[in-house]
Amino acid sequence: MMYNDHTMWGFMGGGMWIFWLIFIIVVLLLIKVFNTVTNNAGKPNETALEILEKRYAKGEISKQEFEERKKELEV
């Protein structure tokens, strides 16, 4: 059986880059998913009061609003 050299090497030369491109994209996505899962696994959930304190510290809410919401949380 005779092989045409042009068609035999066609995938290796012209189309092999598609395989490697897809392979690299899949590996990068897996790394991203793995990092996201491991980063969130060790964090304890913040309480509502901690979130409120952070918002006040960032200046997102006023002192009056902070005190009102804090009272609501303590009830």
C-alpha positions as CSV (number, residue, x, y, z in Angstrom):
1,M,0.0,0.0,0.0
2,M,1.4,3.3,-1.0
3,Y,1.1,6.4,1.2
4,N,1.0,9.9,0.0
5,D,3.6,11.7,2.1
6,H,1.7,15.0,1.8
7,T,-1.5,13.6,3.4
8,M,0.4,11.5,6.0
9,W,2.1,14.5,7.4
10,G,-0.8,16.9,6.9
11,F,-2.2,16.5,10.4
12,M,1.2,16.7,12.0
13,G,2.2,19.8,10.2
14,G,-0.9,21.7,9.7
15,G,-3.4,20.5,12.3
16,M,-1.3,19.4,15.2
17,W,-1.2,22.9,16.6
18,I,-4.9,22.8,17.1
19,F,-4.5,19.8,19.4
20,W,-1.8,21.5,21.4
21,L,-3.8,24.7,21.7
22,I,-6.9,22.8,23.0
23,F,-4.6,20.8,25.4
24,I,-3.1,24.0,26.8
25,I,-6.5,25.7,27.2
26,V,-7.8,22.6,29.1
27,V,-4.8,22.5,31.4
28,L,-5.1,26.2,32.2
29,L,-8.8,25.9,32.9
30,L,-8.2,22.9,35.2
31,I,-5.5,24.9,37.1
32,K,-7.9,27.8,37.5
33,V,-10.7,25.6,38.8
34,F,-8.3,23.8,41.2
35,N,-7.0,27.1,42.6
36,T,-10.5,28.5,43.1
37,V,-11.6,25.4,45.0
38,T,-8.6,25.3,47.2
39,N,-8.6,29.1,48.0
40,N,-12.3,29.0,49.1
41,A,-12.0,25.7,51.0
42,G,-9.8,27.1,53.9
43,K,-11.8,30.3,54.4
44,P,-14.3,30.3,57.2
45,N,-17.6,32.1,56.4
46,E,-17.7,35.7,57.7
47,T,-20.4,36.6,60.1
48,A,-22.8,39.4,59.3
49,L,-21.2,41.6,61.9
50,E,-17.7,41.1,60.4
51,I,-19.0,42.1,57.0
52,L,-20.7,45.2,58.5
53,E,-17.5,46.2,60.3
54,K,-15.5,45.8,57.0
55,R,-18.1,48.0,55.1
56,Y,-17.8,50.6,57.8
57,A,-14.0,50.5,57.8
58,K,-14.0,51.0,54.0
59,G,-16.3,54.0,54.3
60,E,-19.2,52.3,52.5
61,I,-21.6,53.1,55.3
62,S,-21.9,56.0,57.8
63,K,-21.4,55.6,61.6
64,Q,-25.1,56.1,62.2
65,E,-26.0,53.4,59.6
66,F,-23.4,51.1,61.2
67,E,-24.8,51.5,64.6
68,E,-28.4,50.9,63.4
69,R,-27.5,47.8,61.6
70,K,-25.4,46.5,64.4
71,K,-28.3,46.9,66.8
72,E,-30.5,44.9,64.4
73,L,-28.0,42.1,64.3
74,E,-27.8,41.9,68.1
75,V,-31.5,41.4,68.5
